[in-house]
Amino acid sequence: MTGEIVSDDFAAQVRQALVNLASVLHAGGAEPHHLVRLTWFVTDKPAYLAAQREIGLCTARCSGSTSQPCPY
């Protein structure tokens, strides 16, 4: 983790944030399904809404809701 913004693409930023979160959880002996709540603060609602489908897919992968694992 370098702290750099990975892309101007909203969904790519969400994907990287979820991968980072899963990596931190994994390093501590936990998994994403141990999370109870995740709060999002969105400053660009149109960008969020436009990327909502891809964000949902990323969230499902990183939470273990699909057969495709989160790539941490």
BAFIKOL-440864 format. One record per residue (C-alpha): residue in three letters; residue number from 1; x, z, y. Coordinates in pm, 1 decimal, always signed. Example, Ala and Ser with C-alpha at 12.3 -4.5 7.8 and 13.67 -1.06 7.14 Angstrom:
(r ala, 1, (+1230.0, +780.0, -450.0)) (r ser, 2, (+1367.0, +714.0, -106.0)) 
END
This chain:
(r met, 1, (+0.0, +0.0, +0.0)) (r thr, 2, (+150.8, -114.8, +325.9)) (r gly, 3, (-124.7, -48.0, +578.6)) (r glu, 4, (-139.2, -416.7, +667.3)) (r ile, 5, (-472.8, -595.4, +710.3)) (r val, 6, (-487.7, -837.4, +417.0)) (r ser, 7, (-707.0, -1096.7, +585.0)) (r asp, 8, (-950.4, -1166.3, +866.7)) (r asp, 9, (-1209.8, -1222.0, +594.0)) (r phe, 10, (-1450.8, -928.5, +577.1)) (r ala, 11, (-1503.5, -947.6, +200.1)) (r ala, 12, (-1128.2, -964.9, +136.7)) (r gln, 13, (-1078.4, -649.5, +343.4)) (r val, 14, (-1352.4, -470.5, +148.7)) (r arg, 15, (-1201.5, -586.8, -180.3)) (r gln, 16, (-859.2, -453.2, -80.9)) (r ala, 17, (-1006.5, -121.0, +36.5)) (r leu, 18, (-1186.1, -79.2, -297.2)) (r val, 19, (-873.3, -169.2, -494.3)) (r asn, 20, (-675.3, +84.6, -289.4)) (r leu, 21, (-940.1, +350.5, -348.2)) (r ala, 22, (-946.0, +281.7, -723.6)) (r ser, 23, (-566.4, +296.8, -733.4)) (r val, 24, (-558.4, +636.6, -562.4)) (r leu, 25, (-827.7, +770.5, -793.9)) (r his, 26, (-642.5, +636.7, -1099.7)) (r ala, 27, (-315.0, +797.4, -983.1)) (r gly, 28, (-496.4, +1131.3, -963.5)) (r gly, 29, (-642.8, +1100.8, -1312.6)) (r ala, 30, (-990.6, +996.7, -1196.7)) (r glu, 31, (-1188.7, +674.3, -1208.9)) (r pro, 32, (-1425.1, +510.3, -958.8)) (r his, 33, (-1729.2, +627.0, -1156.6)) (r his, 34, (-1633.0, +983.1, -1057.7)) (r leu, 35, (-1724.4, +905.3, -695.5)) (r val, 36, (-2056.2, +1050.0, -590.1)) (r arg, 37, (-2087.4, +886.0, -251.1)) (r leu, 38, (-1905.3, +631.2, -40.5)) (r thr, 39, (-1993.5, +596.3, +328.2)) (r trp, 40, (-1927.3, +270.3, +511.4)) (r phe, 41, (-1889.3, +242.7, +887.2)) (r val, 42, (-1953.8, -121.3, +972.4)) (r thr, 43, (-1867.0, -249.2, +1319.2)) (r asp, 44, (-1956.7, -615.0, +1257.0)) (r lys, 45, (-2304.1, -620.2, +1103.1)) (r pro, 46, (-2336.9, -1003.2, +1092.1)) (r ala, 47, (-2004.4, -1029.8, +903.9)) (r tyr, 48, (-2117.4, -756.2, +664.0)) (r leu, 49, (-2448.9, -926.2, +598.1)) (r ala, 50, (-2281.2, -1264.7, +549.1)) (r ala, 51, (-2042.8, -1116.6, +290.7)) (r gln, 52, (-2296.8, -888.0, +124.3)) (r arg, 53, (-2309.9, -1079.1, -206.4)) (r glu, 54, (-1932.2, -1083.5, -248.8)) (r ile, 55, (-1908.3, -719.4, -139.7)) (r gly, 56, (-2164.2, -630.2, -406.4)) (r leu, 57, (-1958.6, -808.8, -672.1)) (r cys, 58, (-1640.0, -630.0, -559.4)) (r thr, 59, (-1818.3, -295.4, -558.7)) (r ala, 60, (-1957.2, -355.3, -908.6)) (r arg, 61, (-1612.5, -448.5, -1043.8)) (r cys, 62, (-1439.0, -147.9, -890.1)) (r ser, 63, (-1710.5, +96.1, -994.5)) (r gly, 64, (-1702.2, -14.7, -1356.7)) (r ser, 65, (-2051.9, -165.6, -1344.1)) (r thr, 66, (-1934.3, -498.4, -1487.6)) (r ser, 67, (-1715.0, -609.1, -1775.3)) (r gln, 68, (-1453.7, -730.8, -1525.1)) (r pro, 69, (-1225.6, -440.4, -1431.6)) (r cys, 70, (-1104.0, -357.0, -1083.5)) (r pro, 71, (-748.8, -494.8, -1049.6)) (r tyr, 72, (-567.2, -175.6, -952.1)) 
END
